[in-house]
């Protein structure tokens, strides 16, 4: 294939922003082809409260989201595993004591790669246990700038299963 014919990827990171700085981030990671393999949402009315039931793949993803809280100075404040994507609120606090899987403290990474490292590690562990690559190559991030925005995103994550049929990823 001629390299000139390949589509140009748009940069999806904020230019010159230090992604290792103490901040909060809204992250969305999609499944390859947006296939609905992570959960099933049943029910859709006000009286029929939707139930988000994780598949085996979704349970694996959730396991690594939860275990990721012990690996860096990154905390998962909130998350939801949807049928074909996941949403996370991640907060970086370099003063937070971090504990790796062996239970020993580690110094925070001095690089500009804390968020990308967290995401790539999450994907790598999920792919290894599932047996194939389930997630798309990249992810979407949004830097949460204030408390009002944090609350709005938190509520979006909490209500996402109830509004699945209105979601932009709904298939």
C-alpha positions, -999 to 999 in steps of 0.1 A, spaced: 0 0 0 13 34 -9 20 55 23 6 86 6 -29 70 5 -31 63 42 -56 86 60 -39 112 82 -47 108 119 -56 140 137 -36 147 168 -59 139 198 -37 152 226 -37 188 237 -5 203 223 21 212 250 0 200 279 19 180 305 -2 148 309 18 140 340 7 171 359 -17 169 388 -51 171 371 -83 151 363 -91 136 330 -122 121 313 -111 92 292 -131 72 266 -118 40 251 -137 22 224 -138 -14 213 -125 -22 178 -153 -18 153 -175 -6 182 -186 -42 187 -209 -46 217 -188 -72 236 -183 -57 270 -218 -56 285 -255 -59 277 -280 -32 288 -315 -44 294 -344 -21 301 -350 14 288 -379 31 305 -383 53 336 -399 25 355 -378 -2 337 -344 9 351 -317 -3 328 -294 -31 341 -258 -31 327 -246 -67 329 -209 -72 321 -199 -100 297 -168 -121 304 -147 -95 285 -163 -67 304 -155 -84 337 -118 -87 326 -118 -50 317 -134 -40 350 -108 -61 369 -79 -42 354 -96 -8 358 -100 -15 395 -65 -30 399 -51 1 381 -58 21 412 -28 5 429 -2 10 402 6 47 398 -2 81 414 -34 78 393 -67 71 409 -98 60 390 -125 82 405 -154 68 385 -159 45 355 -185 26 335 -181 -3 312 -206 1 284 -213 -24 256 -187 -11 232 -167 15 252 -155 25 286 -155 59 303 -131 68 332 -124 98 353 -87 96 362 -70 119 387 -33 124 389 -18 134 423 20 129 425 19 133 462 -4 103 466 14 72 478 14 47 450 17 9 456 25 -15 429 12 -51 427 39 -64 450 28 -40 477 59 -18 476 58 20 472 71 34 439 80 69 430 57 86 405 68 86 369 88 118 360 77 117 324 49 132 304 34 98 299 13 89 330 -21 88 313 -8 71 281 11 46 302 -20 39 324 -42 34 292 -16 12 274 -11 -9 305 -49 -14 309 -52 -23 272 -22 -46 273 -34 -66 303 -70 -69 289 -57 -80 255 -34 -106 270 -61 -121 292 -88 -120 265 -64 -134 239 -67 -107 212 -68 -70 208 -103 -58 218 -97 -20 220 -91 5 192 -56 19 189 -62 53 205 -85 69 231 -102 102 237 -92 124 266 -106 156 280 -89 176 307 -114 184 335 -109 220 342 -131 227 373 -155 212 398 -186 220 378 -173 201 348 -162 172 371 -197 169 385 -213 170 350 -189 142 338 -195 122 369 -232 123 364 -228 115 327 -209 83 336 -235 74 363 -264 79 338 -247 65 307 -264 30 309 -298 46 314 -293 66 283 -276 39 262 -301 42 233 -293 79 231 -255 74 232 -233 83 202 -218 48 204 -252 31 204 -254 4 177 
